[in-house]
Amino acid sequence: MADYNLGCTVRLDDQETLALLRGLYEERAIDHIQVQAVPLPRPVFEEHLAAVAAAGIPAVIHAPHHSHGVNPCAPTAYDDRPPQEIEEHIELAMSQTFEAADVLDAETIVLHAGRYRPGERSDAAAGFSEFLDRCFDPRLTLENLPAVYAGYPLLGNTAEELAALADGKITQFCLDFPHLACTANYRRFSFAEELERFETLDVTLHHLSNIRRGSITDEHLELDHPDSGLDVAAVFARLWRHRTVPTTLEYKQDSPGVYARQVQVFADLYRKYS
């Protein structure tokens, strides 16, 4: 038996990937799934949530983020919808997220602080605090984001920034390795040193994929990508030290088969570096 807890990500409404991950779970190749909650019409939401529950796989939940119309720190930034419509959408999305966590008995709900307009970071931090006042749940787990993506800044890039944003309300954190690598490349600081600073936080989940060498852009590449830019040795050294903390693979490829391949790549790398 492996001495790590490995999982893969599936959208709530992706039955094809769910079937593949159910097979991997039955083979004991993975230990959990991360369910990406996306806002859905009520009957469709109930149908897909029931299917995930029937799979019987331990789950963590990933709350919707700005790609799904939920941008906690600056709800109206980069969004042309009327403010009232945005507010109602966020309320629905988070309500479904908490319900999914209840049904799946998930103790972790991963949350992105969101994106904001350049020069408005202090307003974004205040906006995130207001979001937590409206949509708080003790299972919320704050994830570090890359410094920038597609030209816009993202909130909460380092351990220090996450602690400040959490402000004692959120007490658990998700360490995303490629996000931190992108931030290190953008800000030109040491990935290994910043990784060490996460020892000050209660990290209850890891996210893992890869980036291109020297890149500032999060692409969710495979661990064995030929242009790998992730400090794999530093990452797996942390995974070994914190092997009771679950690690979730995250990929964006259309084919769910990427997970079957990458689960084995992870196992090989874990053996190599541990």
N, C-alpha and C positions, 0 to 999 in steps of 0.2 A: 504493500500500500504506500502511496506517495505521502510524504510528510508536509504537503502544502494543500491549500484549498483554492482550486482553480475554477473559474467560471467563464462564460461567454455571454455576449449581449444579444438580445432579441427584442424587436419592436413588439408591442402588445398585439398588433394586428398582423404579424408575420408568421403565418401558420407553417410555411415551408421550413423556415429556419428553426422554429420550435420543434418540428418533427425530427430534424437532424440532431438538435441538442438533446432531445429526449433519448435518442439512441446513444449519444456519447455519455449521458448520465447513467444509462443502464449498463454500459460497458465500464463504468467507473473511471472514465477518462476525464470527466469534470465533476465538480461537487456542487455547483450552483449556477443559476442564470441571473443576469441582470436584465430586468424587464424595462425597456424604454417606454414610459407612459407617453401617449400622444392623445390629444383631445379627440373624442369620437362621439357620434350620436349615441344616445342612451342604449338603444337595443344592440347596436354593434359593439359598444363598449362591454356590455354584459356578456355577450356571446364570446368575445375574444378572451375576456378575463376568466370565464368559466373554463375555456380550453387550456389556458395556462395553468389554472389551478388543478385541472384533471391530470396534467403531466406529472404532478407530484414532485417537482424539483424544488429544493430550497431556493428562495429568491431574494434579491435585493431589488429595489425600485430606483429608476432614474427619473426624476421629475422632468417634465417638458422644459425646453429652453427656448432661446430666442428664435430658433428655426421653426418652432412650433407656436410662435406667437406669444411666448411667455418670457418676458425680459424683466426680471425683478427690480434691478437697480434703476432702470430708466424706461418704464413701460411704453412711452410714446416715441422714444428715439427710433429713427429708421422705420417708422410704422405710420402709414397714412390712414389707418382706420380711426373713426371717431373715438375719443378717449373713453366714453361710456362703453362702447363696444369692446374695447381692449380690456377694460376692467372686468366686464362680465365674462369675457373669454378666459382671463386668468383665474377668476374665481371658479369657473367650471373645470378648468384643467387641473387646478390644485385639488379640488374636491375629488375628482376622479383618481388623482394620484394617491391621496390618502386612503380612499376606498380600496384601491388596488393593494396597497400595503396591508390593509386590514385583512382582506380576503386571502392574500398569499402569506400572511403571518410574517411579513418582512420587518426586520428591525432597523433597516437602513434605507433612507430615501436620499439619493444623491441630488444635490442642488447646485446649479450655476448661479453666481451673482449676476451675471449678464454683461451686456455691452453698453457703451455710452458714447456720447459725442466728444470729440477732442476738446480738451480744456474744461470739461465739466465733471472731473473726477470727484470733487468734494460733494457736488450735488448727487452724483450717483451713489456714493457711500451713504448719504442721508436717505436716498430713495430706497436702498436695500434695507436699511433699518426699518423704514416704514412698512416695507413688504413683510418683514418678519413680524411686525406688530399685527398685521392682518392675517397672515397665513402660516403661523408658527405650528410646528409639530416637533416633539422631542426626538423623533427619528431623523430629522433633517441632518444631512451630512454634507458639509461645504467642500466643494472641489476647487483645486487651483486651476486657473485657466491660463492659456498662453497670453503673452502681453498684448499681441495684436493678431487680428485675423481679417483678411480681405480689406485691410486699410482702416479698420476701426479698432479702438482700444477695448480691452476686456478687463473686468474688475476682479481683483483677487488673484495675483500671480505668484506670490511667495508665501512662505509659512508666516512671516510677520504680518503680511497684509490679510491673510485669512483670519488670524487671531483677532486683528482689529475689527474686521467686518463681523465676525461671530459675536464679539462684544459680550461674551458670557452666555448668550442666548443659545447659540449652537455650540455643542460640546464635543462633537466628533467630526472627523475630516476624511476626505478622500484625496489621496496623493496620486495624481496623474503624471506618470513619468515623462511621456513625450511633451505634455504641456509645459512641464518644468524645463525640459531641454530647449524648447522653442523660446521660452522666456530668457534662459541663460544666453542663448545665441543673440537674441535681440538686445539685451541689456549688457552683454559682454561681461558676464560674471561667471564664476566657477560653478558648473552643474553639481559637482561633488560636494562643494562647500554648502550650497543652498540645500542640497538633499539632506545633509547632516542637520540643518536647522529644523527639518520636519520632525526630529526627535523630540522637540518641545511640544508637539501637538498629539492629541489622541487620534492617531490615524487608524480607522477601522476598515478601510478598503483601499486597495491599489487598483489603478487603471493602467493597462499596458498595451502598447502597440509600438510603432517606430516612426522616425522622421528621417528625412534626407540629411546627409552630412552638411552641417553648417546652416541648416534651414531655420527660418522663424515661423514656418507654416505647418500647422498640424494637419497631417494627411491620413493618419491611421494606417500606416504601412505595415507589412508583415515583419515579424521579428528577424527573419533571414533575408530581408530585402537587400539586393546587391549594393545599394548606395546607403547602407545603414549609417545613421548619424547618432544613434543612441549609445550612451556609455553603458553597454550591456554588463560589463564587469561590475560597475558601481551599483547598477540596478539589482542584479542578482545577489550581490553581497547583502543589500538591504533585505531582499526577499528572504534570504536564508536567516538573517537575524530576527526577522519578524514573520516567521513562517506560519504563525497562527492567524495572521491577518489575511483575509481572502484577497485574491488577485483576479481581476476580471479583464479578459481580452476584449478589445473593442476594434472592430473593423467596419469599413463602409462599403466593401465590395458587394456587387450585386449577387454573386454566388455565395450561398451559405457554406459551401464546401470549404471555404477558406478556414473555417474554424476547425474542421477535422484535421487539416494539415498543420495549423498553428498550435494546436494542443500538443502535438507530438514534438514540434520545434521547441515549445516551452519546456517540455519534459527533458529534452536533450540538453538544453542550455542550463536548466536547473542542476542536472547531474554534473555538468562540466564545471560550473562555478561554485558548487557547494562541496 
